[in-house]
Amino acid sequence: MTLSMLNLFPAAEASFEMKHWIEIISLGIEMIAVIIIVFAVLYGTLQFVFQTLQKQLVARERYRQYKHRLGRALLLSLEILVAADVIRTVALDPSLANVSVLGLLVLIRTFLSWSLVVEIEGHWPWRPKNPEPEETNPG
């Protein structure tokens, strides 16, 4: 006779099952991020190749559009990966060490996101796109 047959620890068994499902959900969210990246690379590359073959745009504009497509997909995927990490850390094992690792991951991914925004848009996220020049009074 096993412990599950005796049902001596139903709360522990339910907790284990809940943690198992949370882990599966977290992995599923991470897979969504990977699928987004793979789809964006395939779609963006095909779009770039077709535009090149049809000579629709100048090379610089084709490259800019390709870079923007990939950058936006990476930004979205980074956000999704942060969500999966938060779910895993908070729901499964909210120890000080795990929360510290989560904070470090969020910090790194935030830096990567800002770097991607600068690469895509050409300015920091908190800056306006086209800053207005300050008017100076000559007199």
N, C-alpha and C positions, 0 to 999 in steps of 0.2 A: 504494500500500500504506500503510495507517495503522498507528499504533503498536499498536493493539489487535490487528491482524492479525498483527503480528510477535511479539506477546506478550513484548515486551522488559521491561515493567514490571508483572508480574502482582501484586506486592505493593502497588504504588501503586493499581492498578486495584481490588484487593480492598478496600483502605482507603477509597477513594472510595465504593465500593458500600456498605460498612458504614456510613459516615457518612450516606449517603443514607437508608438504612433507619432509622437512629437518628433522623434528622430527621422521617421519616414517622411513626415511633412516637410521638415527642414531640408532633407536631401532632395525632395521634389522641387522645392523652391530654388535650390541651387541648380538643379537640372534645367529649370526654366531659364535661368540666367545663361547657362551654357548654350541652350538651344537658340536664344536670342543672338548670341555672339556668332554662332555658326551660321545661322540664317542671314545675318547682316553681312558677314564676310562673303558668303556665296552670292547673295543678291547684289551687293555693292560691286563685287568683282565682275559679275555678268553685265551689270548696267554699264560699268566702265568699259568693258570690252566692246559691247554693242555700240556705245557712243564713239569709241575710237574707230571701229570699223566703218561706221556710217559718217564719221567726221562731222558730228552734230555740233560740237563745241570745240573751242580751242583747247589745247592740251592742258593749260593751266586751270581752266574752269572745270574740265573733267576731273582732274586731280583734286581740286578743292571740293567738288561734290562728293567724290569717293571718300575723302578724308572726313567730311562732315557726316556721311552716312555711318561710317565705322565708329567715329567718335561718339555720336549720339547713342548707338547701340551699346558701346562700352560703358557710357555713363549710366544708362538704364540698368545694365547688368550689374554694375558696381552697387547701385542702390538696392537691387534685389538681393545680392549677396550679403549686404549689411543686414537686411531684414532677416535672412535665414540665420545669420550668426546671432542676432538678438534673440530670436525665438529659441534657438538651441541653448544659449547661455542662460537666459532668464528662466526658461521652463525646465531644463534638465538638471543643471548643476550651478546654481547662482552663488558659487563660492567667491571669495575675494580674489583668488588667483584667476579664475575664469572671467570674472568681470574686468579685471585688469587687462587680460589678454584681449577681451572684446574691445575695451577702450583703445588699445593700441591698434587693433585691426581697423576700427572706425576712423582713427586718426590717419592711418596710412591711406585708407580708401578715400577719405575726404581730400587729402593732398593729391591723390591721383585724379580725383574728379575735378578739382580746381585746375590741375595741369591740363587735363583734356579740354576744359572750357576755354582756357587761354589758347590752346592750340587750335580749337575750332573757331572761336569767335574773335580771337586776337586781343582780348582784354580780360582783366580779372572779373570774376562774377559780380562783385559789388560795384564795379565801375560802369557808368553808362557807355553804350556802344560808341557813340560819337560825342565826346565831350565838347561842349560849347566853349569856344575861346572866351576868355574873360575880357570884358570891355575895359579899356583904360581911358581915363579922362586925360586929355593932353594938357589941360590947363589947370 
